[in-house]
Amino acid sequence: MKKELPKLTKTELNRLRKKFPAWNIDAQAKKAVLTLSFKRHVDALVCIARISVHAEVLQHFPEILFTKARLKITTNSNAKLTNLDSELMKRVEHVIKKGDK
């Protein structure tokens, strides 16, 4: 059986809220939620990977909502699909078939 961790006191929670104002800590102090935005999808992936490493080290497994992937492939400079789009589609299919999603 896992040992229960001590809960934060009201004073500790208030300190936590002041130290991390971007986090939404619910009234019951059961969860803390942070919503992040990124300009580039690769930055989001890198950030999630880095957070995951820290979570793994701490044996803490946060819920990270990154559950859907919808790919829309276009070449911004053209109105129609190009060879670049075709090549990326081919590579995406390779990743899916190989299992490294």
Long-range contacts (C-beta under 8 A, 24 or more apart in sequence): 69-101
